[in-house]
Amino acid sequence: MNDCKLAIACISAEYAESDNCRMEIQFAAKSLRKPVIAVVVGETHSLATTNPEVLVSFYVPHPLQIR
């Protein structure tokens, strides 16, 4: 992950509820300062019961500058 330009998180209901998945994307965003593209996949109605804070807990605002 150190060598990537950005991270893409394919967020399903299972992903959003997984501590390990959230820790990995938080590491990319917060520690490595990588831009994150979040893509919702799967049955979107299953995300309706997911805490919205879980989906954006990795968000770190910074401009997207890919070199």
HELIX and SHEET records of a PDB file:
HELIX    1   1 ALA A   13  GLU A   17  1                                   5    
HELIX    2   2 ASP A   19  GLN A   26  1                                   8    
HELIX    3   3 PHE A   27  SER A   31  3                                   5    
HELIX    4   4 THR A   44  THR A   49  5                                   6    
HELIX    5   5 PRO A   52  VAL A   56  1                                   5    
SHEET    1   A 2 ALA A   7  ILE A  11  0                                        
SHEET    2   A 2 VAL A  36  VAL A  40  1                                        
END                                                                             
